[in-house]
Amino acid sequence: MFTKKEKEIMSISYFIVLNENEAMYELESKRTGQIWAIVPISLEQSVYYKLLHKYLTEDNYHFQTDCGSVLDAVLEIINHDDYKLHNRSGLFEEVLKQYT
């Protein structure tokens, strides 16, 4: 269900891809070690993405937010990492460039 471009976005070197299939991409942030799942939700004419989060492999996922695109989900993860690392620069594009 993910497009080729969406798969490329989720496969940037910022992440370790833990699991990938049509129902979900499971990613680990290299910056924080936290784990994320991006899940596409199909509606009649569109798709949105649920972003799920857990701190450790053995934890259960909790809902983080809904996103309009895979790119929005990736930027949300980067923002969360910045917050957790107390580095709220907000310069998403600059951080993303380091890993593309």
C-alpha positions in Angstrom: 0.0 0.0 0.0 3.0 2.3 0.3 4.3 4.0 -2.9 7.9 3.7 -4.0 8.5 7.3 -3.0 7.0 6.7 0.5 9.3 3.6 0.9 12.3 5.7 0.0 11.4 8.4 2.5 11.1 5.8 5.3 14.3 4.1 4.3 16.6 7.1 4.8 19.7 6.5 6.9 18.1 8.3 9.8 16.3 5.0 10.6 16.9 1.3 10.9 14.0 -0.4 9.2 12.9 -3.2 11.6 9.9 -4.5 9.6 8.3 -3.5 6.4 5.1 -4.8 4.7 2.0 -3.4 3.1 0.3 -2.9 6.4 3.1 -1.1 8.3 6.7 0.2 8.3 8.4 -0.3 11.7 11.4 2.0 12.2 14.0 2.6 14.8 15.4 6.1 15.2 19.2 6.0 15.2 19.2 9.2 17.2 17.1 8.0 20.2 16.7 4.3 19.7 12.9 4.7 20.0 10.7 2.7 17.8 7.9 3.9 15.4 5.3 2.3 13.2 3.8 4.1 10.3 0.4 2.6 9.4 -1.6 3.6 6.3 -5.3 3.9 6.8 -7.4 3.8 3.6 -10.5 5.9 3.3 -12.9 5.9 0.3 -10.8 8.4 -1.8 -7.7 9.0 0.3 -5.1 7.6 2.7 -3.8 9.0 6.0 -1.2 7.5 8.3 -1.3 6.6 12.0 2.0 7.1 13.7 2.5 4.7 16.6 5.4 4.9 19.1 7.2 2.9 21.8 10.3 3.5 23.8 11.6 -0.1 23.9 11.2 -3.2 21.8 9.3 -5.0 24.6 6.9 -2.1 25.2 3.5 -1.9 23.5 2.8 0.7 20.9 0.8 3.8 21.9 -0.9 6.2 19.5 1.3 9.3 18.7 -0.7 11.2 16.1 -2.3 11.1 12.7 -0.4 12.4 9.6 -1.5 13.4 6.2 1.6 11.9 4.5 4.6 9.7 5.2 6.8 12.8 5.0 4.7 14.4 7.7 5.2 11.2 9.9 9.0 11.3 9.3 9.1 15.0 10.3 7.0 14.3 13.3 9.6 11.6 14.4 12.5 14.0 13.9 10.6 16.7 15.9 10.0 14.2 18.7 13.7 13.2 18.7 14.7 16.8 18.9 12.4 17.3 21.9 13.6 14.2 23.6 17.2 15.2 23.1 16.5 18.8 24.3 17.5 20.2 21.0 14.4 21.9 19.8 16.0 23.5 16.8 13.0 23.1 14.5 15.3 23.0 11.5 13.7 19.8 10.2 15.1 20.2 6.7 18.7 20.5 8.0 18.4 17.4 10.2 16.8 15.5 7.4 19.5 16.4 4.9 22.1 14.7 7.1 20.3 11.4 6.6 19.3 11.5 2.9 
